[in-house]
Amino acid sequence: MGFYAVLPYLATHLGSGLGMAGWLVGLVLGLRTFSQQGLFVVGGALTDRYGPRPVVLAGCALRITGFGWLAVAGSTATVIAAVLLIGFAAALFSPAVESEAAREAVRHERDTGTPRAHVLALFSAAGQAGAFIGPLLGSLLLLLGGGFRTACLAGAVVFVGVLAGHARLMPRADPVRKRERERERGGGRTPASDTVTRTAQRGRSSWRAVFTNRPFLLLCLAYSGYLVSYNQLYLSLPVEVERATGSGAALGWLFALSSLFVVVAQVPLTRFSAHRIAPRTALVTGLAVVAAGFAAVPLTPAGPGGLLPGAALVVLLTLGQMLLVPAARGLVPDLVDERQLGLATGALSSVSGIAVLVGSAATGALLDVPAPVRWAVLAAVPLAGAALAFTLPVGRGGKEQGTRAVAG
């Protein structure tokens, strides 16, 4: 909520408020994405090294600082610095929170028998609720005359609450690091230099284990197919809406439809699917549904206002997302060692972010080709991801039970 109260209005502020050229606005927004998504792997590695709690709290503190700085930034250099800080803050706390959520979901599954996808579905639904409420909060502040600075300060206040909540509720002891310390104490005291050397070796070993783990890399590629497809909400969908209606005014309603769909349906859908199908099956099915969304665009007759094809794409893409995202996150603990969960969680986002960067340029070139060809190619992307996902272990949950594949 704090993020979406600010970022949807950043481009307008940079262009109209600060008078930046269009290319510079694009550069600033691209730098924000890179400093966040591209550096998730760094936040994940720090989480494995220091535990999730300090990384989450540091990230929240940096986000508060970044929003406060952006509120007063007036030059190109200060705006870029503030935006980079905002992005890097998320690169810290997001993989830390996601890996801890996955770890707790696995523990809850082990203790109660409740599929881990339930916890991860709540996580996704909460995020979408914030994505829906945040822009409304930002719009309200702008309508009341507060301006972009007020929206930034409101985002900072929200993150003060986020920081306080995590400081109060997040476990203080990281169970993985606690077990490692106990093993080290059991072996006797070692010189500090040996400890540093062993830590560095363990770090290099973790990176090697994660990035040579073939099943995990296949999951990254399959998940990349989803994210490249999801990015079409910002690339191909606006073109379709413009073609069908003559303006982009309806885009906001379609985005609201997507967010509300997740908020309302994510938990019931996951509760239904988690007891009936394995994570791999949910991942493959979700990617196939996303592909069906693209295939439906040229086949759907234009409805009222010409928005029916675009609405069909949004509904099917969101339905596929609700099936596959909890499943993909739930598969990560089955594919990597628990000591590398933070690094793997960050790597999943970073590898996918790089794929989106490359895929956006490639799919952007399709905007000038005939529509049936464009939508057929776009449908092939998640289908390829589904084919890759089909080679993964089934994962734990549902009627099928997979064996645990441990990297390294």
C-alpha positions as CSV (number, residue, x, y, z in Angstrom):
1,M,0.0,0.0,0.0
2,G,2.8,2.4,0.9
3,F,4.6,1.6,-2.4
4,Y,1.5,2.0,-4.6
5,A,0.5,5.3,-2.9
6,V,3.6,6.8,-4.5
7,L,5.0,5.0,-7.6
8,P,2.0,5.2,-10.0
9,Y,2.3,9.0,-9.8
10,L,6.1,9.2,-10.1
11,A,6.2,9.5,-13.9
12,T,3.8,12.4,-13.9
13,H,5.7,14.1,-11.1
14,L,9.0,13.8,-12.9
15,G,7.6,15.0,-16.3
16,S,5.1,17.6,-15.3
17,G,6.3,18.6,-11.9
18,L,10.1,18.6,-12.4
19,G,10.1,19.1,-16.2
20,M,12.2,16.1,-17.1
21,A,12.4,14.9,-20.7
22,G,10.6,11.7,-21.6
23,W,13.8,9.7,-22.0
24,L,15.0,10.8,-18.6
25,V,11.7,9.8,-17.0
26,G,12.0,6.4,-18.6
27,L,15.6,6.1,-17.4
28,V,14.6,6.9,-13.8
29,L,11.8,4.4,-13.8
30,G,14.1,1.8,-15.3
31,L,16.8,2.4,-12.7
32,R,14.1,1.9,-10.0
33,T,13.2,-1.4,-11.4
34,F,16.8,-2.5,-11.8
35,S,17.7,-1.4,-8.3
36,Q,14.8,-3.5,-6.9
37,Q,14.2,-6.6,-9.1
38,G,17.8,-6.9,-10.3
39,L,19.2,-6.8,-6.8
40,F,16.8,-9.2,-5.2
41,V,19.6,-11.8,-5.3
42,V,21.7,-9.5,-3.1
43,G,19.0,-9.2,-0.5
44,G,18.5,-13.0,-0.6
45,A,22.2,-13.6,0.0
46,L,22.3,-11.1,2.9
47,T,19.2,-12.9,4.4
48,D,21.0,-16.2,4.4
49,R,24.1,-14.6,5.9
50,Y,22.5,-12.5,8.7
51,G,18.9,-13.9,9.0
52,P,15.7,-12.3,7.7
53,R,14.9,-10.0,10.7
54,P,17.8,-7.5,10.4
55,V,17.6,-7.4,6.6
56,V,13.8,-6.7,6.7
57,L,14.2,-3.9,9.3
58,A,17.1,-2.3,7.4
59,G,15.1,-2.4,4.2
60,C,12.1,-0.8,5.8
61,A,14.3,1.9,7.3
62,L,15.9,2.6,3.8
63,R,12.4,2.7,2.2
64,I,11.3,5.3,4.8
65,T,14.4,7.4,4.1
66,G,14.0,7.0,0.3
67,F,10.4,8.2,0.3
68,G,11.3,11.1,2.6
69,W,14.2,12.1,0.3
70,L,12.0,11.8,-2.8
71,A,9.5,14.1,-1.3
72,V,12.0,16.9,-1.2
73,A,14.2,16.0,-4.2
74,G,14.3,18.7,-6.8
75,S,17.3,17.9,-9.0
76,T,17.9,15.0,-11.4
77,A,20.8,13.7,-9.3
78,T,18.8,13.7,-6.0
79,V,15.7,12.2,-7.6
80,I,17.8,9.3,-9.1
81,A,19.5,8.8,-5.8
82,A,16.2,8.7,-3.9
83,V,14.6,6.3,-6.4
84,L,17.6,4.0,-6.3
85,L,17.4,3.9,-2.5
86,I,13.7,3.1,-2.7
87,G,14.4,0.2,-5.1
88,F,17.3,-1.2,-3.1
89,A,15.2,-1.1,0.0
90,A,12.7,-3.5,-1.6
91,A,15.6,-5.6,-2.8
92,L,16.5,-6.1,0.9
93,F,13.2,-6.6,2.6
94,S,11.2,-8.4,-0.2
95,P,13.3,-11.6,-0.5
96,A,13.8,-11.7,3.2
97,V,10.0,-11.6,3.9
98,E,9.2,-14.0,1.0
99,S,11.8,-16.5,2.1
100,E,10.7,-16.3,5.8
101,A,7.0,-16.7,4.6
102,A,8.0,-19.8,2.6
103,R,9.9,-21.2,5.6
104,E,7.0,-20.6,8.0
105,A,4.6,-22.1,5.4
106,V,6.7,-25.3,5.2
107,R,6.8,-25.5,9.0
108,H,3.1,-24.9,9.3
109,E,2.5,-27.6,6.7
110,R,4.7,-30.0,8.7
111,D,3.0,-29.2,12.0
112,T,-0.6,-29.1,11.0
113,G,-0.9,-30.8,7.6
114,T,-2.3,-27.6,6.0
115,P,-0.8,-27.2,2.5
116,R,1.9,-24.5,2.4
117,A,0.1,-22.9,-0.5
118,H,-2.5,-21.5,1.9
119,V,0.0,-19.3,3.6
120,L,1.5,-18.2,0.3
121,A,-1.9,-17.4,-1.1
122,L,-2.7,-15.1,1.9
123,F,0.7,-13.4,1.1
124,S,-0.3,-12.9,-2.5
125,A,-3.8,-11.7,-1.7
126,A,-2.5,-9.2,0.9
127,G,-0.1,-7.8,-1.7
128,Q,-2.9,-7.3,-4.2
129,A,-5.0,-5.6,-1.6
130,G,-2.3,-3.1,-1.1
131,A,-1.9,-2.7,-4.9
132,F,-5.6,-1.8,-5.0
133,I,-5.8,0.4,-1.9
134,G,-2.4,2.2,-2.4
135,P,-3.4,4.1,-5.7
136,L,-6.7,5.1,-4.1
137,L,-4.8,6.5,-1.1
138,G,-2.4,8.4,-3.4
139,S,-5.3,9.7,-5.6
140,L,-7.2,10.9,-2.5
141,L,-4.2,12.8,-1.2
142,L,-3.7,14.4,-4.7
143,L,-7.3,15.3,-5.0
144,L,-7.2,16.9,-1.5
145,G,-4.4,19.2,-2.8
146,G,-1.6,17.5,-0.9
147,G,0.5,17.0,-4.0
148,F,3.2,14.4,-4.7
149,R,5.2,15.4,-1.6
150,T,2.3,14.5,0.6
151,A,1.9,11.1,-1.1
152,C,5.6,10.4,-0.5
153,L,5.3,11.3,3.2
154,A,2.1,9.1,3.4
155,G,4.1,6.2,1.9
156,A,6.9,6.8,4.5
157,V,4.3,6.8,7.3
158,V,2.9,3.5,6.1
159,F,6.4,2.0,6.1
160,V,7.0,3.2,9.6
161,G,4.0,1.0,10.5
162,V,5.5,-1.8,8.5
163,L,8.8,-1.5,10.3
164,A,7.1,-1.4,13.7
165,G,5.0,-4.5,12.8
166,H,8.0,-6.5,11.7
167,A,10.1,-5.4,14.7
168,R,7.2,-6.6,17.0
169,L,6.1,-9.8,15.2
170,M,9.0,-11.2,13.3
171,P,10.9,-14.0,15.1
172,R,14.2,-12.8,16.6
173,A,16.1,-16.0,16.2
174,D,16.8,-17.4,12.7
175,P,16.4,-21.2,13.2
176,V,18.9,-22.1,10.5
177,R,21.6,-19.9,11.8
178,K,20.8,-21.0,15.4
179,R,21.4,-24.6,14.4
180,E,24.7,-23.7,12.7
181,R,25.9,-21.8,15.8
182,E,25.1,-24.8,17.9
183,R,27.1,-27.1,15.6
184,E,30.0,-24.7,15.7
185,R,29.9,-24.5,19.5
186,G,29.7,-28.3,19.7
187,G,33.0,-28.5,17.7
188,G,34.8,-26.2,20.1
189,R,35.9,-22.6,19.8
190,T,37.7,-21.6,16.5
191,P,39.8,-18.6,15.7
192,A,38.0,-15.6,14.3
193,S,40.1,-15.8,11.1
194,D,38.9,-19.4,10.6
195,T,35.3,-18.3,11.1
196,V,35.6,-15.6,8.5
197,T,37.2,-18.0,6.0
198,R,34.5,-20.6,6.6
199,T,31.8,-18.0,6.2
200,A,33.2,-16.9,2.8
201,Q,33.6,-20.5,1.7
202,R,30.0,-21.2,2.7
203,G,28.8,-18.1,0.8
204,R,30.6,-19.2,-2.4
205,S,29.3,-22.7,-2.0
206,S,25.7,-21.4,-1.6
207,W,25.9,-19.4,-4.8
208,R,27.4,-22.3,-6.7
209,A,24.8,-24.7,-5.3
210,V,21.9,-22.5,-6.3
211,F,23.1,-21.5,-9.7
212,T,24.1,-25.0,-10.7
213,N,20.8,-26.5,-9.4
214,R,19.2,-27.6,-12.7
215,P,15.6,-28.1,-11.3
216,F,15.7,-24.6,-9.6
217,L,17.0,-23.0,-12.8
218,L,14.2,-24.7,-14.8
219,L,11.7,-23.2,-12.2
220,C,13.3,-19.8,-12.8
221,L,12.8,-20.1,-16.5
222,A,9.2,-21.3,-16.2
223,Y,8.5,-18.4,-13.8
224,S,10.1,-16.0,-16.2
225,G,7.6,-17.1,-18.8
226,Y,4.8,-16.0,-16.4
227,L,6.5,-12.7,-15.6
228,V,7.1,-11.8,-19.3
229,S,3.5,-12.6,-19.9
230,Y,2.3,-10.6,-16.9
231,N,4.3,-7.6,-18.1
232,Q,2.0,-7.5,-21.2
233,L,-0.6,-5.9,-18.9
234,Y,1.6,-2.8,-19.2
235,L,2.7,-3.3,-22.8
236,S,0.2,-5.2,-25.1
237,L,-3.0,-4.6,-23.1
238,P,-2.8,-0.8,-23.4
239,V,-2.4,-1.2,-27.2
240,E,-5.4,-3.5,-27.3
241,V,-7.6,-1.1,-25.2
242,E,-6.5,1.8,-27.3
243,R,-7.3,-0.1,-30.5
244,A,-10.7,-1.2,-29.2
245,T,-12.0,2.0,-27.6
246,G,-9.9,4.8,-29.0
247,S,-8.4,5.7,-25.6
248,G,-6.7,4.2,-22.6
249,A,-9.2,5.5,-20.1
250,A,-10.5,2.0,-19.3
251,L,-7.1,0.6,-18.3
252,G,-7.5,1.7,-14.7
253,W,-10.8,-0.3,-14.5
254,L,-9.1,-3.4,-15.9
255,F,-6.2,-3.2,-13.4
256,A,-8.7,-2.7,-10.6
257,L,-10.6,-5.8,-11.9
258,S,-7.3,-7.8,-11.7
259,S,-6.5,-6.7,-8.2
260,L,-10.0,-7.3,-6.8
261,F,-10.1,-10.7,-8.5
262,V,-7.0,-11.7,-6.6
263,V,-8.2,-10.2,-3.3
264,V,-11.6,-12.0,-3.5
265,A,-10.6,-15.3,-5.1
266,Q,-7.0,-16.1,-4.3
267,V,-7.5,-17.8,-0.9
268,P,-10.6,-19.8,-1.9
269,L,-9.0,-20.9,-5.1
270,T,-5.8,-22.0,-3.4
271,R,-7.7,-23.8,-0.7
272,F,-9.5,-25.7,-3.4
273,S,-6.5,-26.5,-5.5
274,A,-3.9,-27.2,-2.8
275,H,-5.8,-30.3,-1.5
276,R,-6.4,-31.7,-5.0
277,I,-3.3,-31.0,-7.2
278,A,0.4,-30.9,-6.6
279,P,2.4,-27.7,-6.9
280,R,3.9,-28.7,-10.2
281,T,0.4,-29.4,-11.6
282,A,-0.8,-26.0,-10.4
283,L,2.2,-24.3,-12.0
284,V,1.7,-26.0,-15.4
285,T,-2.1,-25.4,-15.3
286,G,-1.6,-21.7,-14.4
287,L,0.8,-21.1,-17.3
288,A,-1.6,-22.9,-19.7
289,V,-4.4,-20.6,-18.5
290,V,-2.2,-17.6,-19.1
291,A,-1.6,-18.8,-22.6
292,A,-5.3,-19.2,-23.1
293,G,-5.8,-15.6,-22.1
294,F,-3.5,-14.4,-25.0
295,A,-5.1,-16.9,-27.4
296,A,-8.6,-15.6,-26.5
297,V,-7.9,-12.0,-27.5
298,P,-8.3,-12.4,-31.3
299,L,-11.0,-15.0,-30.8
300,T,-13.3,-13.0,-28.4
301,P,-15.9,-10.8,-30.2
302,A,-15.8,-7.2,-29.2
303,G,-18.3,-6.7,-26.4
304,P,-19.7,-3.4,-25.0
305,G,-17.2,-0.7,-25.6
306,G,-14.9,-3.1,-27.3
307,L,-13.4,-4.1,-24.0
308,L,-14.4,-7.8,-23.9
309,P,-11.1,-9.2,-25.4
310,G,-9.1,-7.1,-23.0
311,A,-11.2,-8.2,-20.1
312,A,-10.9,-11.8,-21.1
313,L,-7.1,-11.4,-21.2
314,V,-7.1,-9.8,-17.7
315,V,-9.4,-12.5,-16.1
316,L,-7.5,-15.5,-17.6
317,L,-4.1,-14.0,-16.9
318,T,-5.1,-13.2,-13.3
319,L,-6.6,-16.7,-12.8
320,G,-3.4,-18.3,-14.1
321,Q,-1.4,-16.0,-11.8
322,M,-3.4,-17.1,-8.8
323,L,-2.8,-20.8,-9.6
324,L,0.9,-20.6,-10.3
325,V,2.5,-18.0,-8.0
326,P,1.8,-19.8,-4.7
327,A,2.8,-23.0,-6.4
328,A,6.1,-21.6,-7.7
329,R,7.0,-20.1,-4.3
330,G,6.0,-23.3,-2.6
331,L,8.3,-25.3,-4.8
332,V,11.4,-23.4,-3.9
333,P,11.9,-25.0,-0.5
334,D,11.7,-28.4,-2.1
335,L,14.4,-27.6,-4.6
336,V,17.1,-25.9,-2.5
337,D,18.7,-26.5,0.9
338,E,17.0,-24.5,3.7
339,R,20.3,-22.6,4.3
340,Q,20.1,-21.2,0.7
341,L,16.4,-20.3,0.8
342,G,16.9,-16.5,0.9
343,L,19.4,-16.6,-2.0
344,A,17.1,-18.8,-4.0
345,T,14.1,-16.6,-3.4
346,G,16.0,-13.6,-4.5
347,A,17.4,-15.4,-7.5
348,L,14.0,-16.4,-8.6
349,S,13.0,-12.7,-8.9
350,S,16.3,-11.5,-10.3
351,V,16.5,-14.1,-13.0
352,S,12.9,-13.4,-13.9
353,G,13.5,-9.7,-13.9
354,I,16.4,-10.1,-16.4
355,A,14.1,-12.2,-18.6
356,V,11.4,-9.5,-18.4
357,L,14.0,-6.9,-19.4
358,V,15.0,-8.9,-22.5
359,G,11.4,-10.2,-23.2
360,S,9.9,-6.7,-23.0
361,A,12.2,-5.5,-25.8
362,A,11.4,-8.6,-27.9
363,T,7.6,-8.4,-27.4
364,G,7.7,-4.7,-27.9
365,A,8.9,-5.3,-31.4
366,L,5.7,-7.4,-32.0
367,L,3.5,-4.4,-31.6
368,D,3.8,-3.6,-35.3
369,V,3.0,-7.1,-36.6
370,P,-0.5,-8.3,-37.4
371,A,-2.6,-8.9,-34.2
372,P,-3.2,-12.6,-34.7
373,V,0.5,-13.2,-35.1
374,R,1.4,-11.1,-32.1
375,W,-1.1,-12.8,-29.8
376,A,-0.1,-16.3,-31.0
377,V,3.6,-15.5,-30.2
378,L,2.6,-14.2,-26.8
379,A,0.6,-17.3,-26.1
380,A,3.7,-19.4,-26.9
381,V,5.7,-17.9,-24.1
382,P,3.7,-19.3,-21.2
383,L,3.2,-22.5,-23.1
384,A,7.0,-22.9,-23.2
385,G,7.2,-22.2,-19.5
386,A,4.5,-24.9,-18.9
387,A,6.6,-27.4,-20.8
388,L,9.7,-26.5,-18.7
389,A,7.6,-26.7,-15.5
390,F,6.4,-30.2,-16.4
391,T,10.0,-31.5,-16.0
392,L,10.1,-30.3,-12.3
393,P,9.5,-32.6,-9.3
394,V,5.8,-32.6,-8.4
395,G,6.5,-30.9,-5.0
396,R,4.8,-31.4,-1.7
397,G,1.1,-31.0,-1.3
398,G,-2.1,-32.1,-3.0
399,K,-2.6,-35.8,-3.8
400,E,0.9,-36.2,-5.2
401,Q,3.9,-36.2,-2.9
402,G,7.3,-35.4,-4.3
403,T,10.7,-36.2,-2.9
404,R,12.8,-33.4,-1.6
405,A,15.5,-32.4,-4.0
406,V,18.4,-30.7,-2.1
407,A,20.9,-28.6,-3.9
408,G,24.6,-29.4,-3.3
